[in-house]
Amino acid sequence: MDHTATIRGARKKQSLISAFFRNPDEEGVKREETEDQAEEVSETKGRGTVEREEWEPPMQTGRTTEMPPILFTYTKRQKKKQRDHRVDAETTDSPDSVLPAGKPDPKVHEETEVECKRTKVGAFNRPKRQLYLDLGQADFAFATCKVCGIMYAKGEENDEHTHDLYHKQFLQGIRFTGWKEERLLCKTEEGGRILLVLAGDHPHHLAKVKEVSEHLEKQLGLSPGWLLSVQVKAFLFVKDKKLIGSVVAENIEKSHQVLMATTDVSQDRRPSLQSIALSETNKSAICGFRVVWVHHEYRRMKVATRLLDAVRSHWMPACVIPRHLCAFSQVTEDGRALAQKYCGTSEFLVYK
């Protein structure tokens, strides 16, 4: 019975598909045939017997059962032709399609306006870029900031961004709120205090010294890690929760004396160091000032002098080191001026 139901379903589908694609001429013939069949069925019903033909499945043998083929026929619909709404005056022969002379095509005019608007919007959305004219300026390629002293290239985004960050950090300085346990050396009348940090102090103290050393290395152009590459003592001058000065000192035994220093006056009337001649013989020294730094807002206020005096007073217990036994390292123009003023002579000591 399963095979019979399958065959009946297939025939029903075939009849539906054939009816869908049937021609109108054939429908009339089919209707006449169905009417004749209906009359014959009515006559047989009057007699009381109706004969029906049913399909019987073939006998099951050793071979596979072959099912009658089922054919599905259909015709493919034709695609609708896309009508082109644009009319070409050259190809069309109708007189209505040709525009009168002197009048532009409105569609072409609209497309031209859209393209013009797109080009204008794109031009305004382009990123703006600052351009410079080379007219023989002295500082055209690189410029030096008079406040922070950094050299950068004008017009370059990376250089200007780096200068802005460094300039902001230079003006703000290093914040210092203080510690609960501080090694206080002395206090000043203006409300400042000088602290000492040694190698075996609290990790928070050493972390602050590392932060200060990194800031000084960037500002003075020293190689990273050079300040703390040896065992040193850090002296910090703190005022108004801000670090305004620092001295990093170390123990030394040998130094050299400055014999001659030729200077030249620059355009800003500041002496610039050209060359330094050192003595070949070694001079004895006890304390070496590795770095002396003061914030630019607190210079010419004896901050460096007070720091150097605190170093000499607390370098050794119950002893003050004389100034002629102290040496300077990495002398710059401002450092040379400080050394001459502090030592009272132009033949101060330096060490490498």
Helices and strands as residue ranges (DSSP letters): H 2-20, H 24-47, H 106-125, E 143-144, E 151-152, H 157-172, E 174-175, E 184-187, E 193-197, H 203-220, E 233-238, E 242-251, E 254-265, E 271-278, E 283-284, E 287-294, G 296-298, H 303-314, G 323-325, E 326-328, H 333-343, E 349-350
